[in-house]
Amino acid sequence: SGLLSLVIAAVTLVTVVDDPVHVHLPNPNTTTTTSTINPTHSITTPPSNKNDESEKMTVKELASSPFLWLVAACYLVVFCTKTALSDWGQIFLMAELGRSQMQASSFTSAMETGGFFGGILAGLLTDKMVRKVKTRGNARLMVAATFMVTCAAGVHVMRASLTPHTSQAVVSVVGMVLGASMYGPISIYGIVASESFPTHLSGTAHAVVALAANVGAVAAGWPLSWVAKTWSWSGVLLLLETMAASSVLLILSTSSKHLTPKLKTA
């Protein structure tokens, strides 16, 4: 797998370009208008200056944006939840529900399978919302909030409804729902951070929220194991459930602070 990664990286290095002009495609940052004198010729005009103010945004101004930290906080929560269920979910099933190692492993496999479909579904839904539905706040974040409601419900079912006598099929379905509801927001938050800020800061914005996600992954390690030792694994799930629900309330209560995607110019 390591050799395959190196081969793919080499292919990507020589095939991926960062400017449409390099492969003789039209520049999306310019608009073309037809000349009234000769229809066969076109005049390329620069884009409107309506986004000049946002294009002058500095890193300091980016860091002071409440919307950036909103996305970062939500990304932290969902990544903490995903990492915790991936790392500790099997232990919960074996220690609390008496499942075998194979049954517990199948739960993790089901969660990853659900995540595959959740990521695709998130992309389809957010694109449709942006095009056709007018919402108060960022449309993609509203879709992410819906996924997080499902995530909180799934963690609640895992904590309160699963028993040692629950069929393995039900356990796997819960795992698939959890995977879909977590990987969906994971794919959304990075896009929201990148597209909501000017081009020259989109990479920085994505790096900030990705850092928050890594913090969430770290928090899913020793801190949650301490919670499990102090209370129980059910206490860990209750904490994750509360965090997921809190992220939904945070998104909904701060809709006036949401940024919508802006036209990006070079």
Stockholm file with secondary structure:
# STOCKHOLM 1.0

chainA/1-266         SGLLSLVIAAVTLVTVVDDPVHVHLPNPNTTTTTSTINPTHSITTPPSNKNDESEKMTVKELASSPFLWLVAACYLVVFCTKTALSDWGQIFLMAELGRSQMQASSFTSAMETGGFFGGILAGLLTDKMVRKVKTRGNARLMVAATFMVTCAAGVHVMRASLTPHTSQAVVSVVGMVLGASMYGPISIYGIVASESFPTHLSGTAHAVVALAANVGAVAAGWPLSWVAKTWSWSGVLLLLETMAASSVLLILSTSSKHLTPKLKTA
#=GR chainA/1-266 SS CHHHHHHHHHHHHHHCCSCGGGGTCCCTTSEEEECSSCTTCEEEECCCGGGHHHHTCCHHHHHTCHHHHHHHHHHHHHHHHHHHHHHHHHHHHHHHHCCCHHHHHHHHHHHHHHHHHHHHHHHHHHHHHHHHCCCSSCHHHHHHHHHHHHHHHHHHHHHHTCCTTSCHHHHHHHHHHHHHHHHHHHHHHHHHHHHTSCHHHHHHHHHHHHHHHHHHHHHTTHHHHHHHHHSCHHHHHHHHHHHHHHHHHHHHHTGGGCCCCCCCCC
#=GC SS_cons         CHHHHHHHHHHHHHHCCSCGGGGTCCCTTSEEEECSSCTTCEEEECCCGGGHHHHTCCHHHHHTCHHHHHHHHHHHHHHHHHHHHHHHHHHHHHHHHCCCHHHHHHHHHHHHHHHHHHHHHHHHHHHHHHHHCCCSSCHHHHHHHHHHHHHHHHHHHHHHTCCTTSCHHHHHHHHHHHHHHHHHHHHHHHHHHHHTSCHHHHHHHHHHHHHHHHHHHHHTTHHHHHHHHHSCHHHHHHHHHHHHHHHHHHHHHTGGGCCCCCCCCC
//
